[in-house]
Amino acid sequence: MTQLLLWLHIGFAIFALGPLTAVTMSTPRFIRSRDLNVLRYLHRTTRIYAIGAIGVFVAGVLLGRDYLGKPYLSISMTLFIVAAVLLVIVDRDQAAAIKLLSAEPSTDDVKAQRARIGAFSGVIALIWLVILVLMVWGSPA
């Protein structure tokens, strides 16, 4: 059972977190180019992969259930929740950018959305890397 959970955890991490990071980090480029079709696609894709990212968390908690008191696991889970909150904000900003670009030719609000999405996406990517380091160095052999 442990091996299955490990495979699920790694699989979800590879096939959900990687694409999710790529999608959110590419959003500002398409806001700048005002490509609404691609932005709608990226927004929908962000939601789908964010739901898949929940699998990473669930499989990780089930896999580490015997080690929940260990600092590396507590820190990792906390960071994952922080990243999830930032993803909710990115999702909201993507929707707002689509709405603003659909309605008006150009506003400073769109630039603010673009900047916030770019910044939060970078922070989320760093969080994933910190969690990876914690999992590799902190986990029992």
C-alpha positions in Angstrom: 0.0 0.0 0.0 2.9 2.4 0.8 4.4 1.8 -2.6 1.1 2.6 -4.3 0.7 5.8 -2.3 4.3 6.8 -3.1 3.7 6.3 -6.8 0.4 8.2 -6.6 2.1 11.0 -4.8 5.0 11.3 -7.2 2.7 10.9 -10.2 0.3 13.6 -9.1 3.3 15.9 -8.3 4.8 15.4 -11.8 1.6 15.5 -13.8 -0.3 18.2 -11.8 2.2 20.6 -10.3 4.5 20.8 -13.3 1.8 21.8 -15.8 0.0 24.0 -13.2 3.2 26.0 -12.7 3.8 26.3 -16.4 0.2 27.5 -17.0 0.2 30.1 -14.3 3.6 31.4 -15.2 2.7 31.8 -18.9 -0.6 33.7 -18.1 1.0 37.2 -17.9 2.5 36.8 -21.4 -1.0 36.3 -22.9 -2.5 39.1 -20.8 0.1 41.4 -22.3 -0.7 40.1 -25.9 -4.5 40.4 -25.1 -5.2 36.9 -26.4 -8.6 36.1 -24.8 -8.9 32.7 -26.2 -5.6 31.5 -24.8 -6.4 33.2 -21.5 -9.7 31.4 -21.2 -7.9 28.2 -21.9 -5.2 28.9 -19.3 -7.8 29.8 -16.7 -9.7 26.6 -17.3 -6.4 24.6 -17.3 -5.3 26.2 -14.0 -8.5 25.1 -12.4 -8.2 21.5 -13.7 -4.6 21.1 -12.6 -5.3 22.8 -9.2 -7.9 20.1 -8.5 -5.3 17.5 -9.5 -2.8 19.1 -7.1 -5.1 18.2 -4.3 -4.2 14.6 -5.1 -0.6 15.4 -4.3 -1.6 16.7 -0.9 -3.9 13.8 -0.1 -1.5 11.1 -1.2 1.3 12.9 0.7 -0.7 13.0 3.9 -1.7 9.4 3.6 1.9 8.4 2.8 3.3 10.4 5.7 0.6 9.6 8.3 3.2 8.0 10.6 5.5 11.0 10.4 3.0 13.9 10.8 4.8 15.2 13.9 8.1 15.6 12.0 9.0 19.2 11.2 9.8 18.6 7.5 6.3 17.2 7.0 4.5 20.0 9.0 6.4 22.7 7.1 5.7 21.0 3.8 2.0 20.8 4.4 1.9 24.4 5.6 3.7 25.5 2.5 1.4 23.5 0.3 -1.6 25.2 1.9 0.0 28.6 1.3 0.6 27.7 -2.3 -3.1 26.6 -2.6 -4.2 30.0 -1.2 -2.0 31.8 -3.7 -3.4 29.6 -6.5 -6.9 30.7 -5.5 -5.8 34.3 -5.9 -4.1 33.6 -9.2 -7.4 31.9 -10.4 -9.3 35.0 -9.3 -6.9 37.3 -11.0 -7.0 35.3 -14.2 -10.8 35.6 -14.3 -10.6 39.3 -13.5 -8.1 39.9 -16.3 -10.3 38.0 -18.8 -13.3 40.2 -17.7 -11.3 43.4 -18.0 -9.8 42.6 -21.4 -13.2 41.6 -22.7 -14.8 44.9 -21.6 -12.2 47.7 -22.1 -9.3 48.3 -24.5 -6.6 48.9 -21.9 -6.6 49.7 -18.2 -4.1 49.8 -15.3 -6.2 47.1 -13.6 -5.1 44.6 -16.3 -1.4 45.5 -15.6 -2.0 45.0 -11.9 -3.5 41.5 -12.6 -0.6 40.6 -14.8 2.0 41.6 -12.3 0.2 39.9 -9.4 -0.2 36.7 -11.4 3.4 36.7 -12.4 4.7 37.4 -8.8 2.4 34.8 -7.2 3.2 32.2 -9.8 6.9 32.6 -9.1 6.3 32.3 -5.4 4.3 29.2 -5.9 7.1 27.6 -8.0 9.6 28.4 -5.3 7.3 26.8 -2.7 7.1 23.6 -4.8 10.9 23.6 -4.9 11.2 24.1 -1.1 8.7 21.3 -0.6 10.7 19.0 -2.9 13.9 19.7 -1.0 12.2 19.1 2.3 10.7 15.8 1.1 14.1 14.5 -0.2 16.2 15.6 2.7 13.7 15.1 5.5 12.0 11.9 4.6 13.1 8.6 6.3 15.1 6.2 4.2 
